């Protein structure tokens, strides 16, 4: 009997072992050169998009990634967005140990389903599902696979070969399957043409990649879409919630937007009368537009609304008028309707907003926008209106929407236009100060700084200047770059305009501002605008140097010195010139006082990769001059 029990037990162990899945994706199978210096390796990645009709498609994604260390922990989780037009049909996940053994299979109750609330949207039917397969022991491998059905062809996924410069790729593919009549358009960057085949009356485009080592991302470089190999994809014909359209030209894309906005500009009679009343004495288009814009700001507030096609179609003007809120589309449409009522033609504008957003690709008509604004033709000028802010200066686009291409929606469709540019001549930080230095090294200072143009936005000053005392004081404390100081008094003045400015005036008490050693007083004359930035050292620069924001800094500091003090050492005047900008600093004694004048102008532009060393040298020279010390002696 005992012998029989041992036999049965042995058979159970044998069946358990043989039933165990064979190892997959062992880390040992990764070549060493694919792991060195990396924090993850993509073992396999497949993105397959299949077109069924103008209103139906599906996306299948399969990815296997080995997490080498904690820097890649975020890749062990997956978030998938969905809504009523993009339905998640399946979602699976598996985790493997370093030897390729399964250590966890994702259960359905471990997939968290929640609203995709972004903190600013009032209404949204966007949702997300999230799963986390992260482990505490490295390395390990995770595998995710999911499929989404799209009830529109409006969205066709783009493809980037990689999104991280510290992850290598062993195998990757991008496949598009489509009926010949619905072949998507594509644009390639650093990628060869696809292989074309046929399957079940459909055509198949496929790109495959193996053993990819990413190029390192370089600071002050071009947008990543101009660095990373990528494929931009878009439909020609599509249908979205019964609205049919074409995307083969900007004109046709604009016609589709016109169809979405049709008959959504009707205003209540009471509002029409109100608009006529507030503009009756206005004599110019600009004056009239300003009054309507200020009325918009006083009456409405921004909320995000993402319901179905509402991500592209604005609420009716009458709804915004009644409720007092709307998203960028609704508020811009409302503004266009109100201007129309007072006899001003205005255009609805689609734009890719954001300071660090990549530039719109004007050569490839596609859905590239995340925001809407308004443009008012005005003789030889155009007035640009940001309609989502209750405090934004009239006519000011700033870094959020300025100096970029956008799509103007006209009666005849879409037209590419350029928003206002803000050159270094208007982006000025101008500071004057009187500093009263005491023999002990302490000092008192009266400082007045004017921030204009894009510098009006420095550290969110454009927002803070409209806030209460405590918020303003905090801003002054955080943006006064002096080692030790107390705020005696301060004030902020907001000057709105197409080129706005804010004036910040402060009175400061400076403890141990100057260093006293015996009869000598050591002083750095650059009060609070010292540069310390030097670009990282590179043996070889591969990408062009891109400077995105032009600006001018002006500092005039007068030091009132104690009696009996004379200069022992004054630095020589400094002039640094380069293609990137110009810097000047001078030091001059004037009736017993020291006058320090500094000017820095930085240019916007794109420069060849070999100029990077010149840029580094320019910043090094500026930093050296900014931190130069002066030495004074006491006669007593």
BELQUI-V839246 format. One record per residue. RES is the residue in one small letter. OMEGA is omega in whole degrees, 0 to 359 (none if undefined). NEAR is the number of other C-alpha atoms within 8 Angstrom. D_LAST is the distance of its C-alpha to the last C-alpha in Angstrom with 1 decimal. Layout:
res=RES omega=OMEGA near=NEAR d_last=D_LAST
res=RES omega=OMEGA near=NEAR d_last=D_LAST
//
This chain:
res=x omega=179 near=4 d_last=111.5
res=x omega=180 near=5 d_last=108.3
res=x omega=179 near=6 d_last=108.8
res=x omega=179 near=7 d_last=109.2
res=x omega=179 near=8 d_last=106.0
res=x omega=179 near=8 d_last=104.1
res=x omega=179 near=8 d_last=105.6
res=x omega=179 near=8 d_last=104.7
res=x omega=180 near=8 d_last=101.1
res=x omega=178 near=8 d_last=100.8
res=x omega=180 near=8 d_last=102.1
res=x omega=178 near=8 d_last=99.5
res=x omega=180 near=8 d_last=96.6
res=x omega=181 near=8 d_last=98.0
res=x omega=180 near=8 d_last=98.4
res=x omega=181 near=8 d_last=94.9
res=x omega=183 near=7 d_last=93.4
res=x omega=180 near=7 d_last=95.5
res=x omega=181 near=6 d_last=94.7
res=x omega=182 near=6 d_last=91.0
res=x omega=177 near=7 d_last=89.6
res=x omega=179 near=5 d_last=88.8
res=x omega=176 near=9 d_last=85.1
res=x omega=175 near=8 d_last=83.5
res=x omega=175 near=10 d_last=80.2
res=x omega=181 near=12 d_last=79.2
res=x omega=181 near=11 d_last=75.6
res=x omega=180 near=7 d_last=77.0
res=x omega=179 near=6 d_last=78.7
res=x omega=177 near=8 d_last=75.5
res=x omega=184 near=7 d_last=74.6
res=x omega=183 near=6 d_last=71.3
res=x omega=176 near=5 d_last=69.8
res=x omega=180 near=13 d_last=70.3
res=x omega=187 near=12 d_last=68.3
res=x omega=178 near=6 d_last=65.4
res=x omega=182 near=5 d_last=62.1
res=x omega=172 near=11 d_last=63.9
res=x omega=173 near=13 d_last=64.0
res=x omega=176 near=14 d_last=67.5
res=x omega=174 near=15 d_last=70.6
res=x omega=182 near=14 d_last=73.1
res=x omega=177 near=12 d_last=76.5
res=x omega=172 near=12 d_last=78.6
res=x omega=181 near=12 d_last=77.9
res=x omega=172 near=12 d_last=80.6
res=x omega=182 near=11 d_last=80.2
res=x omega=180 near=11 d_last=83.6
res=x omega=182 near=13 d_last=84.1
res=x omega=179 near=10 d_last=87.7
res=x omega=177 near=14 d_last=88.7
res=x omega=179 near=9 d_last=91.9
res=x omega=179 near=9 d_last=92.0
res=x omega=182 near=11 d_last=89.7
res=x omega=179 near=12 d_last=89.1
res=x omega=177 near=12 d_last=89.1
res=x omega=178 near=14 d_last=87.3
res=x omega=177 near=11 d_last=86.1
res=x omega=176 near=12 d_last=83.2
res=x omega=181 near=12 d_last=83.6
res=x omega=174 near=12 d_last=80.6
res=x omega=181 near=12 d_last=80.7
res=x omega=175 near=12 d_last=77.6
res=x omega=183 near=12 d_last=77.1
res=x omega=177 near=13 d_last=73.6
res=x omega=181 near=13 d_last=72.4
res=x omega=185 near=17 d_last=69.1
res=x omega=180 near=12 d_last=67.4
res=x omega=188 near=10 d_last=64.3
res=x omega=180 near=8 d_last=62.6
res=x omega=182 near=6 d_last=60.9
res=x omega=184 near=11 d_last=64.3
res=x omega=182 near=10 d_last=65.3
res=x omega=181 near=6 d_last=65.5
res=x omega=178 near=8 d_last=68.4
res=x omega=176 near=11 d_last=70.5
res=x omega=182 near=11 d_last=70.9
res=x omega=177 near=9 d_last=72.6
res=x omega=181 near=8 d_last=72.5
res=x omega=180 near=7 d_last=75.2
res=x omega=176 near=9 d_last=75.2
res=x omega=176 near=11 d_last=78.4
res=x omega=185 near=10 d_last=80.0
res=x omega=177 near=7 d_last=83.5
res=x omega=180 near=10 d_last=83.4
res=x omega=190 near=10 d_last=82.1
res=x omega=179 near=10 d_last=84.1
res=x omega=184 near=10 d_last=83.2
res=x omega=180 near=8 d_last=86.5
res=x omega=182 near=8 d_last=85.5
res=x omega=182 near=9 d_last=82.5
res=x omega=178 near=8 d_last=82.6
res=x omega=179 near=11 d_last=80.2
res=x omega=174 near=13 d_last=80.4
res=x omega=180 near=13 d_last=77.9
res=x omega=175 near=15 d_last=78.5
res=x omega=184 near=12 d_last=77.0
res=x omega=182 near=12 d_last=75.7
res=x omega=179 near=11 d_last=79.3
res=x omega=178 near=12 d_last=80.7
res=x omega=178 near=12 d_last=82.4
res=x omega=177 near=11 d_last=82.5
res=x omega=178 near=8 d_last=80.3
res=x omega=172 near=8 d_last=80.4
res=x omega=184 near=8 d_last=82.5
res=x omega=175 near=11 d_last=81.1
res=x omega=183 near=6 d_last=83.2
res=x omega=180 near=5 d_last=83.7
res=x omega=176 near=5 d_last=82.2
res=x omega=177 near=7 d_last=79.0
res=x omega=185 near=10 d_last=78.6
res=x omega=181 near=8 d_last=76.5
res=x omega=183 near=8 d_last=77.6
res=x omega=175 near=7 d_last=75.2
res=x omega=180 near=8 d_last=74.3
res=x omega=183 near=10 d_last=71.7
res=x omega=184 near=9 d_last=69.6
res=x omega=179 near=5 d_last=66.3
res=x omega=181 near=4 d_last=64.6
res=x omega=181 near=7 d_last=65.0
res=x omega=177 near=11 d_last=68.8
res=x omega=179 near=7 d_last=70.9
res=x omega=178 near=8 d_last=74.2
res=x omega=173 near=11 d_last=74.8
res=x omega=174 near=11 d_last=77.8
res=x omega=176 near=12 d_last=75.7
res=x omega=178 near=12 d_last=76.0
res=x omega=170 near=12 d_last=75.0
res=x omega=185 near=11 d_last=76.4
res=x omega=176 near=11 d_last=74.1
res=x omega=183 near=11 d_last=74.8
res=x omega=179 near=7 d_last=72.6
res=x omega=184 near=12 d_last=73.9
res=x omega=181 near=7 d_last=70.6
res=x omega=181 near=6 d_last=71.0
res=x omega=182 near=4 d_last=68.7
res=x omega=181 near=5 d_last=69.6
res=x omega=354 near=10 d_last=68.8
res=x omega=173 near=11 d_last=70.3
res=x omega=185 near=14 d_last=73.0
res=x omega=175 near=14 d_last=74.8
res=x omega=179 near=14 d_last=75.7
res=x omega=176 near=11 d_last=78.4
res=x omega=176 near=13 d_last=78.7
res=x omega=180 near=12 d_last=81.5
res=x omega=181 near=12 d_last=82.1
res=x omega=181 near=12 d_last=84.1
res=x omega=174 near=12 d_last=83.5
res=x omega=181 near=13 d_last=86.0
res=x omega=180 near=13 d_last=84.7
res=x omega=175 near=10 d_last=86.8
res=x omega=175 near=14 d_last=85.4
res=x omega=182 near=17 d_last=84.7
res=x omega=182 near=9 d_last=81.6
res=x omega=171 near=7 d_last=79.4
res=x omega=186 near=9 d_last=79.8
res=x omega=169 near=8 d_last=77.3
res=x omega=181 near=8 d_last=74.9
res=x omega=171 near=9 d_last=74.2
res=x omega=184 near=9 d_last=71.1
res=x omega=174 near=7 d_last=71.6
res=x omega=180 near=9 d_last=68.7
res=x omega=182 near=6 d_last=65.9
res=x omega=183 near=6 d_last=63.7
res=x omega=177 near=10 d_last=62.3
res=x omega=176 near=10 d_last=62.7
res=x omega=177 near=13 d_last=66.4
res=x omega=184 near=15 d_last=69.1
res=x omega=177 near=14 d_last=72.7
res=x omega=181 near=13 d_last=75.9
res=x omega=181 near=13 d_last=78.3
res=x omega=178 near=11 d_last=78.0
res=x omega=176 near=11 d_last=80.4
res=x omega=186 near=11 d_last=80.5
res=x omega=174 near=12 d_last=83.9
res=x omega=180 near=11 d_last=85.2
res=x omega=189 near=12 d_last=88.9
res=x omega=168 near=13 d_last=90.4
res=x omega=183 near=12 d_last=93.5
res=x omega=181 near=7 d_last=93.6
res=x omega=182 near=4 d_last=93.5
res=x omega=180 near=12 d_last=90.2
res=x omega=178 near=9 d_last=88.3
res=x omega=173 near=9 d_last=84.6
res=x omega=178 near=8 d_last=82.3
res=x omega=178 near=8 d_last=79.5
res=x omega=186 near=8 d_last=76.7
res=x omega=173 near=11 d_last=75.5
res=x omega=181 near=8 d_last=72.1
res=x omega=180 near=7 d_last=72.0
res=x omega=181 near=8 d_last=75.4
res=x omega=179 near=5 d_last=78.9
res=x omega=183 near=6 d_last=81.9
res=x omega=169 near=7 d_last=83.8
res=x omega=182 near=8 d_last=87.1
res=x omega=176 near=8 d_last=89.8
res=x omega=180 near=7 d_last=92.9
res=x omega=177 near=8 d_last=95.4
res=x omega=176 near=7 d_last=96.4
res=x omega=177 near=4 d_last=98.8
res=x omega=176 near=6 d_last=98.8
res=x omega=174 near=10 d_last=95.1
res=x omega=182 near=12 d_last=92.7
res=x omega=171 near=13 d_last=89.9
res=x omega=181 near=11 d_last=86.6
res=x omega=173 near=11 d_last=84.7
res=x omega=178 near=10 d_last=81.6
res=x omega=183 near=8 d_last=81.0
res=x omega=178 near=9 d_last=78.0
res=x omega=175 near=8 d_last=77.7
res=x omega=182 near=9 d_last=74.9
res=x omega=174 near=9 d_last=72.0
res=x omega=187 near=8 d_last=68.5
res=x omega=170 near=10 d_last=66.0
res=x omega=179 near=6 d_last=63.4
res=x omega=177 near=6 d_last=59.8
res=x omega=183 near=6 d_last=58.3
res=x omega=179 near=7 d_last=55.2
res=x omega=185 near=4 d_last=52.3
res=x omega=180 near=7 d_last=51.8
res=x omega=179 near=10 d_last=55.4
res=x omega=172 near=10 d_last=58.5
res=x omega=184 near=8 d_last=60.3
res=x omega=178 near=7 d_last=62.3
res=x omega=175 near=8 d_last=65.5
res=x omega=179 near=8 d_last=64.6
res=x omega=183 near=8 d_last=63.9
res=x omega=175 near=12 d_last=66.4
res=x omega=185 near=13 d_last=70.1
res=x omega=178 near=13 d_last=71.7
res=x omega=173 near=12 d_last=74.8
res=x omega=184 near=10 d_last=74.7
res=x omega=178 near=13 d_last=78.0
res=x omega=178 near=15 d_last=79.6
res=x omega=169 near=17 d_last=83.1
res=x omega=176 near=11 d_last=85.0
res=x omega=180 near=12 d_last=87.2
res=x omega=173 near=14 d_last=86.4
res=x omega=183 near=13 d_last=87.3
res=x omega=179 near=12 d_last=85.0
res=x omega=178 near=6 d_last=86.6
res=x omega=175 near=5 d_last=89.4
res=x omega=180 near=9 d_last=87.1
res=x omega=180 near=9 d_last=88.1
res=x omega=175 near=11 d_last=85.9
res=x omega=182 near=12 d_last=84.9
res=x omega=184 near=14 d_last=81.6
res=x omega=176 near=11 d_last=82.5
res=x omega=177 near=8 d_last=80.5
res=x omega=178 near=14 d_last=77.7
res=x omega=181 near=10 d_last=80.2
res=x omega=176 near=13 d_last=82.5
res=x omega=179 near=16 d_last=79.8
res=x omega=178 near=16 d_last=78.8
res=x omega=178 near=14 d_last=82.4
res=x omega=177 near=13 d_last=82.5
res=x omega=177 near=12 d_last=79.4
res=x omega=180 near=12 d_last=81.2
res=x omega=178 near=8 d_last=84.2
res=x omega=186 near=10 d_last=82.0
res=x omega=186 near=11 d_last=80.4
res=x omega=176 near=7 d_last=83.7
res=x omega=178 near=6 d_last=84.4
res=x omega=183 near=11 d_last=81.3
res=x omega=182 near=13 d_last=79.8
res=x omega=181 near=9 d_last=81.9
res=x omega=174 near=11 d_last=80.1
res=x omega=181 near=8 d_last=81.4
res=x omega=181 near=6 d_last=82.5
res=x omega=179 near=6 d_last=80.0
res=x omega=177 near=9 d_last=77.1
res=x omega=179 near=11 d_last=78.5
res=x omega=180 near=8 d_last=78.5
res=x omega=180 near=8 d_last=75.0
res=x omega=178 near=12 d_last=73.7
res=x omega=181 near=10 d_last=75.6
res=x omega=185 near=7 d_last=74.1
res=x omega=182 near=9 d_last=70.4
res=x omega=188 near=11 d_last=70.7
res=x omega=182 near=6 d_last=73.0
res=x omega=181 near=5 d_last=70.3
res=x omega=186 near=8 d_last=68.6
res=x omega=182 near=6 d_last=69.1
res=x omega=177 near=6 d_last=68.0
res=x omega=182 near=9 d_last=68.6
res=x omega=180 near=8 d_last=64.9
res=x omega=180 near=9 d_last=64.7
res=x omega=180 near=12 d_last=67.9
res=x omega=179 near=10 d_last=66.8
res=x omega=181 near=9 d_last=63.5
res=x omega=179 near=10 d_last=65.3
res=x omega=179 near=14 d_last=67.7
res=x omega=179 near=12 d_last=64.9
res=x omega=175 near=9 d_last=63.0
res=x omega=176 near=8 d_last=66.4
res=x omega=182 near=10 d_last=66.8
res=x omega=182 near=12 d_last=63.3
res=x omega=188 near=7 d_last=64.1
res=x omega=189 near=7 d_last=67.5
res=x omega=172 near=11 d_last=67.3
res=x omega=183 near=11 d_last=65.4
res=x omega=166 near=11 d_last=65.6
res=x omega=177 near=10 d_last=67.6
res=x omega=178 near=12 d_last=69.0
res=x omega=184 near=12 d_last=72.8
res=x omega=180 near=12 d_last=74.4
res=x omega=179 near=10 d_last=78.1
res=x omega=180 near=9 d_last=80.6
res=x omega=177 near=9 d_last=80.3
res=x omega=173 near=10 d_last=77.7
res=x omega=181 near=9 d_last=75.1
res=x omega=184 near=8 d_last=76.2
res=x omega=182 near=11 d_last=78.1
res=x omega=169 near=13 d_last=76.3
res=x omega=176 near=11 d_last=77.5
res=x omega=179 near=13 d_last=79.4
res=x omega=181 near=15 d_last=77.3
res=x omega=179 near=11 d_last=79.4
res=x omega=177 near=8 d_last=78.3
res=x omega=180 near=15 d_last=74.6
res=x omega=182 near=12 d_last=75.2
res=x omega=186 near=6 d_last=76.9
res=x omega=181 near=6 d_last=74.6
res=x omega=177 near=9 d_last=71.2
res=x omega=178 near=11 d_last=70.3
res=x omega=174 near=15 d_last=70.9
res=x omega=185 near=12 d_last=69.5
res=x omega=180 near=13 d_last=68.1
res=x omega=183 near=14 d_last=71.6
res=x omega=181 near=14 d_last=72.9
res=x omega=178 near=15 d_last=70.0
res=x omega=177 near=15 d_last=70.0
res=x omega=178 near=15 d_last=73.8
res=x omega=179 near=13 d_last=73.4
res=x omega=178 near=13 d_last=70.8
res=x omega=180 near=14 d_last=73.2
res=x omega=180 near=12 d_last=76.0
res=x omega=178 near=12 d_last=74.0
res=x omega=177 near=13 d_last=72.9
res=x omega=182 near=10 d_last=76.5
res=x omega=181 near=10 d_last=77.6
res=x omega=173 near=10 d_last=75.4
res=x omega=180 near=6 d_last=76.6
res=x omega=176 near=10 d_last=73.9
res=x omega=178 near=9 d_last=74.8
res=x omega=181 near=11 d_last=72.5
res=x omega=173 near=11 d_last=72.7
res=x omega=186 near=14 d_last=72.4
res=x omega=172 near=12 d_last=70.1
res=x omega=188 near=13 d_last=70.0
res=x omega=172 near=14 d_last=66.8
res=x omega=187 near=13 d_last=65.1
res=x omega=178 near=10 d_last=62.0
res=x omega=184 near=8 d_last=58.9
res=x omega=186 near=7 d_last=55.7
res=x omega=179 near=4 d_last=56.7
res=x omega=175 near=7 d_last=60.4
res=x omega=182 near=7 d_last=62.2
res=x omega=174 near=8 d_last=63.3
res=x omega=176 near=9 d_last=66.8
res=x omega=185 near=6 d_last=69.3
res=x omega=182 near=7 d_last=70.9
res=x omega=184 near=4 d_last=73.5
res=x omega=180 near=6 d_last=75.0
res=x omega=182 near=12 d_last=76.4
res=x omega=180 near=11 d_last=75.9
res=x omega=185 near=5 d_last=74.5
res=x omega=193 near=7 d_last=70.7
res=x omega=178 near=8 d_last=69.4
res=x omega=186 near=8 d_last=67.8
res=x omega=176 near=10 d_last=66.9
res=x omega=176 near=11 d_last=68.2
res=x omega=182 near=15 d_last=66.5
res=x omega=174 near=15 d_last=67.9
res=x omega=180 near=12 d_last=67.7
res=x omega=175 near=12 d_last=68.6
res=x omega=185 near=10 d_last=69.6
res=x omega=183 near=9 d_last=68.1
res=x omega=181 near=5 d_last=69.1
res=x omega=183 near=5 d_last=67.0
res=x omega=172 near=6 d_last=64.6
res=x omega=177 near=9 d_last=65.2
res=x omega=182 near=10 d_last=63.8
res=x omega=188 near=13 d_last=63.1
res=x omega=172 near=13 d_last=63.3
res=x omega=192 near=13 d_last=62.2
res=x omega=184 near=14 d_last=64.5
res=x omega=184 near=10 d_last=63.5
res=x omega=178 near=9 d_last=60.2
res=x omega=183 near=9 d_last=59.9
res=x omega=184 near=6 d_last=56.4
res=x omega=177 near=7 d_last=56.4
res=x omega=179 near=9 d_last=55.6
res=x omega=175 near=13 d_last=58.7
res=x omega=183 near=10 d_last=59.3
res=x omega=178 near=13 d_last=56.6
res=x omega=176 near=12 d_last=57.7
res=x omega=184 near=10 d_last=54.4
res=x omega=183 near=9 d_last=54.1
res=x omega=182 near=8 d_last=57.1
res=x omega=183 near=13 d_last=59.7
res=x omega=173 near=11 d_last=58.0
res=x omega=177 near=10 d_last=58.5
res=x omega=177 near=11 d_last=61.6
res=x omega=179 near=12 d_last=65.4
res=x omega=181 near=13 d_last=67.6
res=x omega=176 near=13 d_last=71.2
res=x omega=180 near=13 d_last=72.3
res=x omega=180 near=16 d_last=75.5
res=x omega=178 near=11 d_last=77.8
res=x omega=182 near=6 d_last=81.4
res=x omega=179 near=8 d_last=82.3
res=x omega=185 near=15 d_last=80.4
res=x omega=179 near=14 d_last=77.0
res=x omega=181 near=11 d_last=74.7
res=x omega=180 near=10 d_last=71.5
res=x omega=180 near=8 d_last=68.5
res=x omega=179 near=8 d_last=64.7
res=x omega=186 near=12 d_last=62.3
res=x omega=177 near=8 d_last=59.2
res=x omega=180 near=7 d_last=56.5
res=x omega=183 near=13 d_last=52.8
res=x omega=182 near=8 d_last=50.9
res=x omega=182 near=12 d_last=47.2
res=x omega=180 near=8 d_last=46.9
res=x omega=180 near=12 d_last=47.7
res=x omega=192 near=16 d_last=46.2
res=x omega=166 near=16 d_last=42.6
res=x omega=184 near=12 d_last=39.6
res=x omega=185 near=10 d_last=37.2
res=x omega=170 near=12 d_last=33.9
res=x omega=182 near=10 d_last=31.2
res=x omega=169 near=11 d_last=28.1
res=x omega=182 near=11 d_last=25.1
res=x omega=182 near=12 d_last=22.3
res=x omega=185 near=10 d_last=19.5
res=x omega=178 near=13 d_last=16.7
res=x omega=183 near=9 d_last=14.6
res=x omega=179 near=6 d_last=11.2
res=x omega=184 near=6 d_last=13.7
res=x omega=174 near=13 d_last=15.7
res=x omega=180 near=13 d_last=18.5
res=x omega=171 near=14 d_last=20.0
res=x omega=185 near=11 d_last=22.8
res=x omega=170 near=13 d_last=25.3
res=x omega=188 near=11 d_last=28.2
res=x omega=175 near=12 d_last=30.6
res=x omega=182 near=11 d_last=34.0
res=x omega=177 near=11 d_last=36.3
res=x omega=179 near=12 d_last=39.7
res=x omega=182 near=14 d_last=42.2
res=x omega=182 near=14 d_last=45.3
res=x omega=180 near=14 d_last=48.5
res=x omega=178 near=13 d_last=48.7
res=x omega=171 near=11 d_last=45.1
res=x omega=181 near=13 d_last=46.3
res=x omega=185 near=11 d_last=47.8
res=x omega=178 near=9 d_last=44.7
res=x omega=177 near=4 d_last=45.0
res=x omega=178 near=7 d_last=47.8
res=x omega=180 near=11 d_last=45.8
res=x omega=176 near=10 d_last=49.0
res=x omega=186 near=8 d_last=50.5
res=x omega=183 near=11 d_last=47.5
res=x omega=178 near=11 d_last=46.9
res=x omega=184 near=8 d_last=50.3
res=x omega=183 near=8 d_last=49.7
res=x omega=187 near=7 d_last=48.4
res=x omega=185 near=6 d_last=45.0
res=x omega=178 near=6 d_last=44.8
res=x omega=179 near=9 d_last=45.8
res=x omega=180 near=12 d_last=43.3
res=x omega=178 near=9 d_last=40.4
res=x omega=179 near=8 d_last=41.5
res=x omega=180 near=10 d_last=41.4
res=x omega=180 near=8 d_last=37.9
res=x omega=184 near=8 d_last=36.7
res=x omega=185 near=7 d_last=38.6
res=x omega=171 near=6 d_last=37.5
res=x omega=188 near=7 d_last=33.8
res=x omega=176 near=7 d_last=32.6
res=x omega=186 near=7 d_last=29.1
res=x omega=182 near=5 d_last=28.6
res=x omega=181 near=8 d_last=27.7
res=x omega=171 near=9 d_last=28.3
res=x omega=178 near=7 d_last=30.1
res=x omega=176 near=10 d_last=32.2
res=x omega=181 near=8 d_last=31.5
res=x omega=175 near=7 d_last=34.2
res=x omega=174 near=10 d_last=36.4
res=x omega=176 near=7 d_last=39.4
res=x omega=178 near=10 d_last=42.0
res=x omega=182 near=8 d_last=44.1
res=x omega=178 near=10 d_last=47.2
res=x omega=182 near=7 d_last=48.6
res=x omega=179 near=9 d_last=52.0
res=x omega=178 near=10 d_last=53.7
res=x omega=166 near=8 d_last=55.2
res=x omega=186 near=9 d_last=51.6
res=x omega=175 near=13 d_last=50.0
res=x omega=175 near=13 d_last=46.3
res=x omega=180 near=15 d_last=44.2
res=x omega=178 near=11 d_last=40.9
res=x omega=179 near=11 d_last=38.5
res=x omega=182 near=11 d_last=35.7
res=x omega=167 near=13 d_last=33.2
res=x omega=188 near=12 d_last=30.2
res=x omega=170 near=13 d_last=28.3
res=x omega=187 near=12 d_last=25.7
res=x omega=179 near=12 d_last=24.0
res=x omega=178 near=9 d_last=22.9
res=x omega=180 near=10 d_last=20.4
res=x omega=177 near=11 d_last=20.9
res=x omega=179 near=12 d_last=18.0
res=x omega=180 near=9 d_last=17.2
res=x omega=177 near=10 d_last=13.8
res=x omega=184 near=7 d_last=13.5
res=x omega=180 near=4 d_last=10.6
res=x omega=184 near=9 d_last=7.7
res=x omega=174 near=10 d_last=10.8
res=x omega=181 near=13 d_last=12.8
res=x omega=189 near=12 d_last=16.5
res=x omega=171 near=10 d_last=18.8
res=x omega=188 near=10 d_last=22.5
res=x omega=177 near=9 d_last=23.2
res=x omega=191 near=10 d_last=26.9
res=x omega=187 near=8 d_last=26.8
res=x omega=179 near=7 d_last=30.3
res=x omega=184 near=7 d_last=32.7
res=x omega=178 near=9 d_last=32.0
res=x omega=175 near=9 d_last=35.1
res=x omega=184 near=5 d_last=35.9
res=x omega=172 near=7 d_last=39.7
res=x omega=180 near=8 d_last=41.3
res=x omega=181 near=7 d_last=45.1
res=x omega=181 near=5 d_last=46.8
res=x omega=178 near=5 d_last=47.6
res=x omega=177 near=5 d_last=51.3
res=x omega=180 near=4 d_last=53.2
res=x omega=177 near=4 d_last=55.8
res=x omega=184 near=10 d_last=55.6
res=x omega=184 near=5 d_last=59.1
res=x omega=178 near=10 d_last=58.6
res=x omega=176 near=12 d_last=57.0
res=x omega=181 near=13 d_last=53.5
res=x omega=173 near=11 d_last=53.7
res=x omega=192 near=10 d_last=50.8
res=x omega=186 near=6 d_last=52.2
res=x omega=175 near=7 d_last=49.6
res=x omega=179 near=13 d_last=48.0
res=x omega=177 near=15 d_last=44.8
res=x omega=174 near=14 d_last=41.7
res=x omega=178 near=11 d_last=38.2
res=x omega=179 near=12 d_last=35.7
res=x omega=174 near=11 d_last=32.1
res=x omega=185 near=11 d_last=29.7
res=x omega=177 near=15 d_last=26.3
res=x omega=179 near=11 d_last=23.6
res=x omega=176 near=12 d_last=20.2
res=x omega=188 near=11 d_last=18.2
res=x omega=177 near=11 d_last=14.5
res=x omega=176 near=8 d_last=11.8
res=x omega=178 near=4 d_last=10.1
res=x omega=180 near=7 d_last=7.1
res=x omega=177 near=10 d_last=8.7
res=x omega=183 near=9 d_last=10.9
res=x omega=172 near=9 d_last=13.8
res=x omega=179 near=8 d_last=14.1
res=x omega=172 near=7 d_last=17.7
res=x omega=177 near=9 d_last=20.2
res=x omega=174 near=8 d_last=23.8
res=x omega=174 near=6 d_last=26.6
res=x omega=183 near=8 d_last=29.0
res=x omega=173 near=9 d_last=31.8
res=x omega=179 near=8 d_last=35.5
res=x omega=180 near=10 d_last=38.1
res=x omega=176 near=8 d_last=41.7
res=x omega=178 near=8 d_last=44.8
res=x omega=183 near=5 d_last=48.2
res=x omega=182 near=9 d_last=46.8
res=x omega=181 near=10 d_last=44.0
res=x omega=180 near=12 d_last=41.0
res=x omega=175 near=13 d_last=37.2
res=x omega=175 near=12 d_last=34.4
res=x omega=179 near=12 d_last=30.6
res=x omega=184 near=10 d_last=28.1
res=x omega=186 near=12 d_last=24.3
res=x omega=173 near=7 d_last=23.1
res=x omega=183 near=8 d_last=20.0
res=x omega=179 near=7 d_last=21.2
res=x omega=177 near=4 d_last=19.4
res=x omega=178 near=8 d_last=16.1
res=x omega=177 near=10 d_last=18.2
res=x omega=176 near=12 d_last=19.8
res=x omega=179 near=12 d_last=23.6
res=x omega=180 near=15 d_last=25.5
res=x omega=181 near=12 d_last=29.2
res=x omega=176 near=12 d_last=31.7
res=x omega=176 near=12 d_last=35.5
res=x omega=176 near=11 d_last=38.0
res=x omega=177 near=12 d_last=41.8
res=x omega=182 near=12 d_last=44.3
res=x omega=171 near=12 d_last=47.9
res=x omega=177 near=10 d_last=51.1
res=x omega=175 near=8 d_last=53.6
res=x omega=188 near=8 d_last=55.6
res=x omega=183 near=8 d_last=54.7
res=x omega=184 near=9 d_last=56.5
res=x omega=183 near=10 d_last=55.9
res=x omega=178 near=7 d_last=54.6
res=x omega=185 near=9 d_last=51.6
res=x omega=179 near=10 d_last=50.2
res=x omega=177 near=7 d_last=48.0
res=x omega=177 near=8 d_last=46.6
res=x omega=179 near=10 d_last=45.8
res=x omega=180 near=12 d_last=44.1
res=x omega=178 near=8 d_last=42.0
res=x omega=179 near=11 d_last=41.1
res=x omega=179 near=12 d_last=39.9
res=x omega=180 near=10 d_last=38.0
res=x omega=178 near=9 d_last=36.1
res=x omega=180 near=11 d_last=35.4
res=x omega=179 near=13 d_last=34.1
res=x omega=180 near=8 d_last=31.8
res=x omega=181 near=9 d_last=30.3
res=x omega=184 near=10 d_last=30.1
res=x omega=178 near=10 d_last=28.0
res=x omega=180 near=9 d_last=25.6
res=x omega=174 near=10 d_last=21.9
res=x omega=181 near=13 d_last=18.9
res=x omega=177 near=12 d_last=15.6
res=x omega=179 near=12 d_last=12.2
res=x omega=175 near=11 d_last=8.8
res=x omega=180 near=10 d_last=5.4
res=x omega=182 near=7 d_last=3.8
res=x omega=none near=4 d_last=0.0
//
